């Protein structure tokens, strides 16, 4: 992204720390408002955790290496910034083989409601859980329609939020999610399908009194008022590439290879180092689009944040020669892998895996889910990849401390592949492609890896535990959810209130904070 850079000056209106999607969003909004903006990025590229990469030598596949789908990015941000970005809606929402009986499964087909009802009936024996499913998602859809527009507005009060959430407030906000799911659904598999949205990137039991799981569920179901998770054509790098172009075209400067080492909130000075030496600039507004814990390494007086962020996922990227055959012969693998493919994510299995991980052990049967980008968008593949498919596997309940043993990565991967094989008609390794050196096209990323690159404390993909997207105290009402104890400094990344996910919301809100 060095094209379009201009000579650095020593005084700016805004300094943005971090060129992930939120930092780029903030920079684009601020520069379009006529302000002088510089973005400082430690890595040699922009995009943060929302990038595409050539992972396997000799295989022309640009994978969305860390994040991979888009839901929370407001449509008005795309239009405000004139982003050259296309998102594709998926017909099939999910496929879930029954744990222990994978020859049966539930395919949720957004294009055929009767087929979906029949799939539920074949597993549960009645229409009751499908009726409950419709009630649950209708209620959450109404919450999404009312609540999502507030995500890019000043924080509403608790009483306003209660009115917006409506009848499900007590179940969603006041009691552990497990209570609601047990009461609403009778079948363990159905409960598990719903529950997984509460656990992505969140290490919690469904009965956790902290309600972290409830908050995570809310964020996964409210995106753009629908909760749909869409495929970015060209991969995640297309998202942040469009944002970087928007920032540069508006006049922002982006400096890569610039590691910020100090922030002085008193005079707005920011110092950084490059391979050529050190440098410094000042601005009235400093936007920290890095994790709050990372910002605190730059400050003498730290900002408030979670003391010990912990991620909870095993990320596995694969390239296959073809899709594997399913244990369920009645379901087309193309349909099953087009949405979210749930593997051993039954309600009781999720609790068992959490319990074992809480004891410091890799789950015996790791719950995980899979997404195939290339069934929706083959543009990420190049020459020599005819028939190939990419898979992104996201393993739950894999906190960072599990990987302090040198052999834990191999143990976790082997257990996860066994878990996947249990719902297939053939071992997945039989269809894994080989790279130019003959090695299997499998890349594993643990929370410890995410600490190193792209710099997520504890490997936490949300930078810290998600927070309710409204004011929880009177002094927050009407703020943007990005403010810190330092009047010049904002949290412009996923660690802001209303952060998490590839959304651009904290970046937008930090820009609004500065412009206000």
C-alpha positions as CSV (number, residue, x, y, z in Angstrom):
1,X,0.0,0.0,0.0
2,X,3.0,2.4,-0.3
3,X,1.5,3.9,-3.5
4,X,-0.2,7.1,-2.6
5,X,1.9,7.8,0.5
6,X,3.0,11.4,1.0
7,X,5.8,12.9,2.9
8,X,5.1,12.8,6.7
9,X,4.6,16.1,8.4
10,X,5.1,16.6,12.1
11,X,1.6,17.8,13.0
12,X,-1.7,16.2,12.3
13,X,-5.4,16.5,13.3
14,X,-5.5,12.7,13.9
15,X,-3.0,9.9,14.5
16,X,-4.4,6.4,14.1
17,X,-2.5,3.5,15.7
18,X,-3.1,0.4,13.7
19,X,-4.1,-0.2,10.1
20,X,-6.7,-3.0,10.6
21,X,-10.2,-2.5,9.3
22,X,-11.2,-0.2,12.2
23,X,-8.1,2.0,11.9
24,X,-8.6,2.3,8.1
25,X,-12.3,3.1,8.6
26,X,-11.5,5.9,11.1
27,X,-8.8,7.3,8.8
28,X,-11.1,7.3,5.8
29,X,-13.9,9.1,7.6
30,X,-11.6,11.7,9.1
31,X,-9.7,12.4,5.9
32,X,-13.0,12.8,4.0
33,X,-13.9,15.4,6.6
34,X,-10.8,17.4,5.5
35,X,-8.6,16.5,8.4
36,X,-4.8,15.7,8.2
37,X,-4.5,12.0,9.2
38,X,-1.7,9.6,9.5
39,X,-2.0,5.8,10.2
40,X,0.9,4.0,11.9
41,X,1.1,0.3,11.3
42,X,3.6,-2.1,12.9
43,X,3.4,-4.7,10.2
44,X,4.7,-4.4,6.6
45,X,1.1,-4.5,5.3
46,X,-2.4,-3.1,6.1
47,X,-5.4,-5.1,7.2
48,X,-4.6,-6.4,10.7
49,X,-6.5,-9.7,11.2
50,X,-8.7,-9.0,8.1
51,X,-6.2,-10.0,5.4
52,X,-5.8,-12.5,2.5
53,X,-2.6,-14.4,2.1
54,X,-0.9,-17.0,-0.1
55,X,-0.5,-19.5,2.7
56,X,0.7,-22.6,0.8
57,X,3.7,-22.3,-1.5
58,X,2.9,-23.5,-5.0
59,X,-0.9,-23.4,-4.5
60,X,-2.6,-20.4,-6.0
61,X,-5.1,-19.8,-3.2
62,X,-5.4,-16.5,-1.3
63,X,-7.0,-17.4,2.0
64,X,-8.8,-15.2,4.5
65,X,-6.1,-16.1,7.0
66,X,-7.8,-15.0,10.3
67,X,-11.3,-13.5,9.9
68,X,-13.4,-14.7,7.1
69,X,-17.0,-13.5,7.0
70,X,-18.8,-10.2,7.2
71,X,-22.0,-9.4,9.2
72,X,-21.6,-6.4,11.4
73,X,-20.1,-4.0,8.8
74,X,-22.9,-1.4,8.4
75,X,-24.2,-1.0,4.9
76,X,-24.1,2.8,5.3
77,X,-20.3,2.6,6.1
78,X,-19.8,0.9,2.8
79,X,-21.8,3.6,1.0
80,X,-20.4,6.5,3.0
81,X,-16.8,5.5,2.1
82,X,-17.7,4.4,-1.5
83,X,-16.0,1.1,-0.8
84,X,-15.5,-1.1,-3.9
85,X,-16.7,-4.2,-2.1
86,X,-19.1,-7.0,-3.0
87,X,-20.7,-9.3,-0.4
88,X,-22.5,-12.5,-1.3
89,X,-25.4,-13.9,0.6
90,X,-25.4,-17.7,1.3
91,X,-28.5,-19.7,0.6
92,X,-27.7,-22.5,3.1
93,X,-27.4,-21.2,6.7
94,X,-25.9,-24.4,8.3
95,X,-25.7,-28.2,8.2
96,X,-25.4,-30.1,11.4
97,X,-24.8,-33.9,11.6
98,X,-26.4,-35.4,14.7
99,X,-23.5,-36.1,17.2
100,X,-23.1,-39.9,17.5
101,X,-25.4,-40.5,14.6
102,X,-23.9,-38.6,11.7
103,X,-25.9,-40.5,9.1
104,X,-28.7,-38.0,10.0
105,X,-28.4,-34.2,10.1
106,X,-30.2,-30.9,9.9
107,X,-29.7,-28.8,6.8
108,X,-31.1,-25.2,7.2
109,X,-32.0,-24.1,3.7
110,X,-32.8,-20.4,3.4
111,X,-34.5,-21.1,0.1
112,X,-36.8,-23.9,1.1
113,X,-38.6,-23.6,4.4
114,X,-40.4,-26.9,4.0
115,X,-37.2,-28.8,3.4
116,X,-35.8,-27.3,6.5
117,X,-38.9,-28.3,8.5
118,X,-38.6,-31.8,7.2
119,X,-34.9,-31.9,8.2
120,X,-35.8,-30.9,11.7
121,X,-38.6,-33.5,11.9
122,X,-36.3,-36.3,10.7
123,X,-34.0,-35.6,13.6
124,X,-36.3,-34.5,16.4
125,X,-39.4,-36.6,15.5
126,X,-41.8,-33.7,15.5
127,X,-42.3,-30.1,14.4
128,X,-42.0,-28.6,17.9
129,X,-38.3,-27.6,17.7
130,X,-38.7,-26.1,14.3
131,X,-41.6,-24.0,15.5
132,X,-39.5,-23.0,18.5
133,X,-36.6,-22.2,16.1
134,X,-38.8,-19.9,14.1
135,X,-40.1,-18.1,17.2
136,X,-36.5,-17.7,18.6
137,X,-35.1,-16.2,15.4
138,X,-38.1,-14.1,14.7
139,X,-37.7,-12.6,18.1
140,X,-34.0,-12.0,17.7
141,X,-34.6,-10.6,14.2
142,X,-36.9,-8.0,15.7
143,X,-34.2,-7.1,18.3
144,X,-31.7,-6.8,15.4
145,X,-33.8,-4.5,13.4
146,X,-34.4,-2.2,16.4
147,X,-31.0,-2.3,18.0
148,X,-28.5,-2.4,15.1
149,X,-29.0,1.2,14.0
150,X,-27.9,2.4,17.4
151,X,-24.5,0.8,16.9
152,X,-23.3,3.9,15.0
153,X,-25.1,6.4,17.2
154,X,-24.2,7.7,20.7
155,X,-24.8,5.1,23.3
156,X,-28.4,4.6,24.3
157,X,-29.4,4.4,28.0
158,X,-30.2,1.2,29.7
159,X,-33.9,1.9,29.7
160,X,-33.9,2.7,26.0
161,X,-32.0,-0.5,25.3
162,X,-34.6,-2.4,27.3
163,X,-37.3,-1.0,25.2
164,X,-35.5,-1.9,22.0
165,X,-34.8,-5.5,23.1
166,X,-38.4,-5.9,24.2
167,X,-39.9,-9.1,25.5
168,X,-36.8,-11.2,25.4
169,X,-34.8,-8.8,27.7
170,X,-34.9,-11.1,30.7
171,X,-33.8,-14.2,28.8
172,X,-31.2,-12.4,26.8
173,X,-29.8,-9.9,29.3
174,X,-30.5,-11.1,32.8
175,X,-30.1,-14.9,32.9
176,X,-27.5,-17.3,31.5
177,X,-28.4,-18.3,27.9
178,X,-28.4,-22.0,28.8
179,X,-31.7,-21.5,30.7
180,X,-33.4,-20.0,27.7
181,X,-32.2,-22.7,25.3
182,X,-33.2,-25.6,27.6
183,X,-36.7,-24.1,28.0
184,X,-37.1,-23.2,24.3
185,X,-35.7,-26.3,22.6
186,X,-36.1,-30.0,23.5
187,X,-33.4,-31.5,21.2
188,X,-29.7,-31.4,22.1
189,X,-28.6,-31.0,18.5
190,X,-30.9,-28.0,17.9
191,X,-29.9,-26.4,21.2
192,X,-26.3,-26.8,20.1
193,X,-26.8,-25.1,16.7
194,X,-28.2,-22.0,18.4
195,X,-25.6,-22.1,21.2
196,X,-22.5,-22.0,19.0
197,X,-23.2,-18.3,18.1
198,X,-22.7,-17.6,21.8
199,X,-19.3,-19.2,22.0
200,X,-17.4,-18.0,18.9
201,X,-14.2,-16.4,20.2
202,X,-15.6,-16.5,23.8
203,X,-14.4,-19.0,26.4
204,X,-17.5,-19.5,28.5
205,X,-20.0,-22.1,29.6
206,X,-23.6,-21.6,28.5
207,X,-24.5,-21.2,32.2
208,X,-21.7,-18.7,32.9
209,X,-23.1,-16.1,35.3
210,X,-20.9,-13.4,33.7
211,X,-23.3,-13.7,30.6
212,X,-20.3,-13.4,28.2
213,X,-22.1,-16.0,26.1
214,X,-25.3,-14.0,26.0
215,X,-23.4,-10.9,24.8
216,X,-21.6,-12.9,22.1
217,X,-24.9,-14.4,20.9
218,X,-26.4,-10.9,20.5
219,X,-23.5,-9.7,18.4
220,X,-23.7,-12.7,16.1
221,X,-27.4,-12.2,15.5
222,X,-27.8,-8.5,14.9
223,X,-25.6,-7.6,12.0
224,X,-27.3,-5.1,9.6
225,X,-30.6,-5.9,11.2
226,X,-30.7,-9.4,9.8
227,X,-27.8,-11.3,11.4
228,X,-26.7,-12.7,8.0
229,X,-23.1,-13.6,7.6
230,X,-21.9,-12.8,4.1
231,X,-19.0,-13.8,1.9
232,X,-16.6,-11.0,0.8
233,X,-15.8,-11.6,-2.9
234,X,-12.0,-11.7,-3.2
235,X,-11.6,-12.6,0.5
236,X,-11.0,-10.5,3.6
237,X,-8.1,-8.7,1.9
238,X,-10.7,-7.2,-0.5
239,X,-12.5,-5.6,2.5
240,X,-9.4,-3.9,4.0
241,X,-8.0,-3.2,0.6
242,X,-11.1,-1.2,-0.3
243,X,-10.9,0.6,3.1
244,X,-7.2,1.5,2.6
245,X,-7.9,2.9,-0.9
246,X,-10.7,5.0,0.6
247,X,-8.4,6.4,3.2
248,X,-5.6,7.1,0.7
249,X,-7.9,8.6,-1.9
250,X,-9.3,11.0,0.8
251,X,-5.7,12.1,1.6
252,X,-4.8,10.1,4.7
253,X,-1.2,8.9,5.0
254,X,-0.4,5.3,5.9
255,X,3.0,4.3,7.2
256,X,3.7,0.6,7.5
257,X,6.7,-0.8,9.4
258,X,6.1,1.8,12.1
259,X,5.9,0.4,15.6
260,X,4.4,2.9,18.1
261,X,6.5,2.8,21.3
262,X,5.1,5.8,23.2
263,X,1.9,7.9,23.5
264,X,1.8,11.1,25.6
265,X,-1.8,12.1,26.2
266,X,-0.9,15.4,27.7
267,X,0.5,16.9,24.5
268,X,-0.8,14.4,21.9
269,X,2.6,13.2,20.9
270,X,3.1,9.7,19.5
271,X,6.6,8.2,18.9
272,X,7.4,5.2,16.8
273,X,10.4,3.4,15.4
274,X,11.1,2.0,11.9
275,X,14.1,0.2,10.4
276,X,15.5,3.7,9.6
277,X,15.2,4.9,13.2
278,X,12.7,6.8,15.4
279,X,10.1,9.5,14.6
280,X,7.4,11.5,16.4
281,X,4.3,13.5,15.6
282,X,1.5,15.3,17.5
283,X,-2.2,15.5,17.1
284,X,-5.2,16.7,19.1
285,X,-6.8,13.3,18.6
286,X,-5.2,9.8,18.9
287,X,-7.2,6.8,17.8
288,X,-5.9,3.5,19.2
289,X,-7.2,0.9,16.7
290,X,-5.0,-1.7,18.5
291,X,-6.1,-3.7,21.5
292,X,-6.4,-1.7,24.7
293,X,-3.8,-4.0,26.3
294,X,-1.4,-3.1,23.5
295,X,-2.2,0.6,23.9
296,X,-1.3,0.3,27.6
297,X,2.2,-0.7,26.7
298,X,2.6,2.7,25.2
299,X,1.1,4.7,28.1
300,X,2.4,5.7,31.5
301,X,-1.2,5.8,32.8
302,X,-3.1,2.8,31.4
303,X,-6.6,2.9,30.2
304,X,-9.2,0.6,31.7
305,X,-9.6,-2.8,30.1
306,X,-9.9,-6.5,30.9
307,X,-6.8,-7.5,32.8
308,X,-6.2,-10.9,31.2
309,X,-7.8,-11.3,27.7
310,X,-8.1,-14.9,26.6
311,X,-9.0,-16.2,23.2
312,X,-10.6,-19.5,22.8
313,X,-10.2,-20.8,19.3
314,X,-8.1,-23.1,17.1
315,X,-8.1,-21.8,13.5
316,X,-7.2,-24.3,10.8
317,X,-7.0,-23.3,7.1
318,X,-7.0,-26.1,4.5
319,X,-7.1,-26.5,0.8
320,X,-8.8,-29.7,-0.5
321,X,-8.6,-31.5,-3.9
322,X,-12.4,-31.9,-3.6
323,X,-15.1,-31.9,-0.9
324,X,-15.2,-35.0,1.3
325,X,-18.2,-37.4,1.3
326,X,-20.6,-37.1,4.2
327,X,-21.7,-39.8,6.6
328,X,-25.2,-38.7,5.7
329,X,-25.8,-39.8,2.1
330,X,-29.0,-37.8,1.7
331,X,-27.2,-34.4,1.8
332,X,-25.2,-33.0,-1.0
333,X,-21.7,-32.0,0.3
334,X,-22.0,-28.7,-1.7
335,X,-25.1,-27.8,0.2
336,X,-23.6,-28.9,3.6
337,X,-20.4,-26.9,3.2
338,X,-22.0,-23.9,1.6
339,X,-23.1,-22.6,5.0
340,X,-21.7,-23.2,8.4
341,X,-20.9,-26.9,8.9
342,X,-21.3,-27.8,12.6
343,X,-19.2,-30.6,13.9
344,X,-19.8,-32.2,17.3
345,X,-21.4,-29.0,18.6
346,X,-24.3,-30.6,20.5
347,X,-25.4,-28.7,23.6
348,X,-24.0,-31.3,26.0
349,X,-20.9,-31.7,24.0
350,X,-20.2,-27.9,24.2
351,X,-20.4,-28.2,28.0
352,X,-18.2,-31.3,28.2
353,X,-15.5,-29.6,26.0
354,X,-15.6,-26.4,28.1
355,X,-15.2,-28.4,31.3
356,X,-12.2,-30.3,30.0
357,X,-10.6,-27.2,28.6
358,X,-11.2,-25.4,32.0
359,X,-9.1,-28.2,33.5
360,X,-6.2,-27.4,31.2
361,X,-6.8,-30.4,28.8
362,X,-7.5,-30.4,25.1
363,X,-11.1,-31.6,24.6
364,X,-11.4,-35.3,23.6
365,X,-14.0,-34.4,20.9
366,X,-13.4,-30.8,20.0
367,X,-16.4,-28.9,18.8
368,X,-15.7,-27.0,15.7
369,X,-17.4,-25.5,12.6
370,X,-16.3,-25.1,9.0
371,X,-16.8,-22.6,6.2
372,X,-16.0,-23.1,2.5
373,X,-15.3,-19.8,0.8
374,X,-14.8,-21.2,-2.7
375,X,-18.4,-22.5,-2.9
376,X,-19.5,-18.9,-2.9
377,X,-16.5,-17.2,-4.5
378,X,-13.8,-18.9,-6.6
379,X,-12.0,-15.6,-7.3
380,X,-9.5,-16.4,-4.5
381,X,-8.2,-19.4,-6.6
382,X,-5.7,-19.1,-9.4
383,X,-4.3,-21.4,-12.1
384,X,-3.9,-25.1,-11.4
385,X,-6.7,-25.2,-8.8
386,X,-9.5,-26.8,-10.8
387,X,-11.9,-28.7,-8.5
388,X,-10.1,-27.5,-5.4
389,X,-11.9,-26.0,-2.4
390,X,-10.8,-24.1,0.6
391,X,-11.9,-24.8,4.2
392,X,-11.7,-22.7,7.2
393,X,-12.2,-24.6,10.5
394,X,-12.9,-22.8,13.7
395,X,-12.4,-24.9,16.9
396,X,-14.2,-23.8,20.0
397,X,-13.0,-24.0,23.7
398,X,-9.3,-23.8,22.9
399,X,-8.0,-21.2,25.4
400,X,-4.3,-20.1,25.2
401,X,-3.1,-21.9,28.3
402,X,-3.8,-25.2,26.6
403,X,-0.9,-24.5,24.2
404,X,1.8,-23.8,26.7
405,X,3.0,-27.5,26.2
406,X,5.1,-28.0,23.1
407,X,3.0,-30.9,21.9
408,X,-0.4,-29.3,22.5
409,X,-0.7,-27.9,18.9
410,X,-0.3,-31.4,17.4
411,X,-2.6,-32.9,20.0
412,X,-5.3,-30.3,19.3
413,X,-5.1,-30.6,15.5
414,X,-5.2,-34.4,15.7
415,X,-8.2,-34.4,18.0
416,X,-10.0,-31.8,15.8
417,X,-9.4,-33.8,12.6
418,X,-10.7,-36.9,14.4
419,X,-13.8,-35.0,15.4
420,X,-14.3,-33.9,11.8
421,X,-13.7,-37.4,10.5
422,X,-16.5,-38.7,12.8
423,X,-19.1,-37.0,10.6
424,X,-17.5,-37.9,7.2
425,X,-17.6,-41.0,5.1
426,X,-13.9,-40.8,4.5
427,X,-10.9,-39.3,6.4
428,X,-10.5,-35.6,5.5
429,X,-6.7,-36.2,5.0
430,X,-7.6,-38.2,1.9
431,X,-8.7,-35.1,0.2
432,X,-6.2,-32.5,1.6
433,X,-4.1,-31.0,-1.2
434,X,-0.3,-30.9,-1.2
435,X,1.7,-27.8,-1.7
436,X,4.7,-27.3,-4.0
437,X,7.0,-29.2,-1.6
438,X,4.6,-32.1,-1.1
439,X,3.4,-31.0,2.4
440,X,-0.3,-31.1,3.3
441,X,-2.1,-27.8,2.8
442,X,-3.0,-27.4,6.5
443,X,-2.2,-24.2,8.5
444,X,-2.9,-24.1,12.3
445,X,-3.2,-20.9,14.3
446,X,-3.6,-21.1,18.1
447,X,-4.3,-18.2,20.5
448,X,-0.6,-18.1,21.2
449,X,0.0,-17.6,17.5
450,X,-2.5,-14.8,17.3
451,X,-0.6,-13.1,20.2
452,X,2.5,-12.9,17.9
453,X,0.7,-12.1,14.6
454,X,-1.5,-10.1,14.3
455,X,-0.8,-9.0,17.9
456,X,-4.0,-10.0,19.7
457,X,-3.5,-10.2,23.5
458,X,-4.2,-13.7,24.7
459,X,-5.2,-14.5,21.1
460,X,-8.5,-12.8,21.8
461,X,-10.2,-12.1,18.4
462,X,-12.3,-9.4,20.0
463,X,-9.3,-7.8,21.8
464,X,-11.3,-8.3,25.1
465,X,-14.6,-9.8,26.2
466,X,-17.5,-8.2,24.3
467,X,-19.6,-5.7,26.1
468,X,-23.3,-4.9,25.9
469,X,-23.9,-2.3,23.1
470,X,-25.5,0.3,25.3
471,X,-24.6,2.5,28.3
472,X,-24.3,0.6,31.5
473,X,-23.8,3.7,33.6
474,X,-25.3,7.2,33.5
475,X,-22.0,8.8,32.6
476,X,-21.8,6.7,29.4
477,X,-25.1,7.8,28.0
478,X,-24.6,9.8,24.9
479,X,-20.9,9.0,24.5
480,X,-19.5,7.0,21.6
481,X,-18.2,4.0,23.6
482,X,-14.6,4.8,22.5
483,X,-13.6,7.4,25.2
484,X,-10.8,6.7,27.7
485,X,-9.5,8.4,30.8
486,X,-7.3,10.5,28.5
487,X,-9.4,13.2,26.6
488,X,-7.2,13.0,23.6
489,X,-7.1,9.2,23.2
490,X,-9.9,6.9,22.0
491,X,-10.2,3.1,21.6
492,X,-10.9,2.8,17.9
493,X,-10.5,-1.0,17.6
494,X,-12.5,-4.1,18.6
495,X,-11.9,-3.4,22.3
496,X,-14.3,-0.5,22.3
497,X,-17.8,-0.9,23.5
498,X,-19.7,-2.1,20.4
499,X,-16.4,-3.7,19.1
500,X,-15.6,-7.2,17.9
501,X,-16.0,-8.7,14.5
502,X,-15.1,-7.1,11.2
503,X,-17.5,-4.2,11.5
504,X,-15.7,-0.8,11.2
505,X,-18.1,0.3,13.9
506,X,-15.4,1.4,16.5
507,X,-13.5,3.1,13.7
508,X,-16.6,5.0,12.6
509,X,-17.5,5.9,16.2
510,X,-14.0,7.1,17.0
511,X,-14.1,9.4,13.9
512,X,-17.5,10.7,15.1
513,X,-16.0,11.3,18.6
514,X,-13.2,13.3,17.1
515,X,-15.4,15.3,14.7
516,X,-17.8,16.0,17.5
